[in-house]
């Protein structure tokens, strides 16, 4: 059974850094578009960044220059390096994997809280 499990969230002061990881299992995700989404209280879930199987990346304007998405296909793992965190980055961060012909998978989420 395919599964995505996030880790690395926590409480950090503004200006600090965190690295999120998403361990994928149950199938080979190397051909999937993978991404990070986040959802703050009272807000809709939004795309933070995604990365294609060929390692092309896309970022939300709000995180450009501060966040870096990467993937290790050999380890079936997705990463999100977050630097210069701001209070507005506080949210539950979700890992996502999607394939046109297979479907979409979501992780359970990891909380990131940035204090001012």
N, C-alpha and C positions, 0 to 999 in steps of 0.2 A: 504494500500500500504506500503510495507516494505521500511524503510528509515534508513540511518545511518547519524548522524550529529556529526561532530567533534567540539571540543572546547578546549581552553586552550593554543593555540599557542600565540606567541608574540615575542618580542625582549628581549634578555637577553645577559649579558656579558659572555665571556668565563669563565668557572668554575661554572656558575650558574645552576639553576635547573628549570624545568618546569614539569607540570603534564598535559598530554593530556587526554581528555575524549571523548568517542564515545557513544552517546545515540542511542540505537537501538529501533525501533518501528515498528509496523505493523505486527509482527509475533514473535513467541518465538524463540530466537536465541541460546538457551541453548545447542542445539545439533550441533551447527555450529563450525567449525574451524574459529577462529577470529584472525585478525592480524593487524599490523601496517606496512605500506609501506611508502617510501618517495621518492621524486623526486626532485633532485637539477637541476638548470638551465643547459640545454645542456646535461643532463645525463638521463639514463634510470631509470624507477621506480624500486626500489629495496626493498626486504623484510627487515624490521627492526627486527621484532619479531612476533611470533604467539603463540597461546595458544589453545589447544584442549578443547573439552567439559569436559574432565577429568582433566583439568588444567596442562597438560604437556606443557612445554614451549620450545621454540627454539629461538635463537638469532643470528643475524649477528655477525661475529667476531668483527667488528668495534665498536659494542656497548656493548659487553659482559662486565659485571662488573659495567656498568654505567647506563644501562636502565633496568627497570623491568616492565614486562607486567602482567596484572592481569585482572580478569573479575568478575563481580557480576551478576550472572544469575538471581537472584531475581529482580534486578533493570534493567536487560537487558542492562548493561553498560560495556564497555571495557575501560581500562586505560593503560597509558604508563607513568611511572615515569621516568624522565630523569634527571640524575645528572652529574656533571662535564662536562657540555656541551662544545663542541669545535666548532670553526668556520666551520669545515667540516660537522657538523651536520645540517647546514643551508639547508632547503628544505621545500617543501610542504609535510605535513604528511597526509596520507590517512588511513582511517579505512576500513577494508575489512572483509566480512563474506562469507564463502563458505560452501556449503553442496553438497555432491556427487550427490544426487538425486534431488536437488532443484535448485541450481545455485549459482551465485556469486553476491554479492552486494558491492558497493563502496560508501563511503561518498564523500562529495564535497571537502574535504581537508582543512587543517589549516596550516598557514604559521608559521614556526619557523625560526627565524633569530638569529644567535649567533655572536656577535661582538667580535673582538679581542682586 
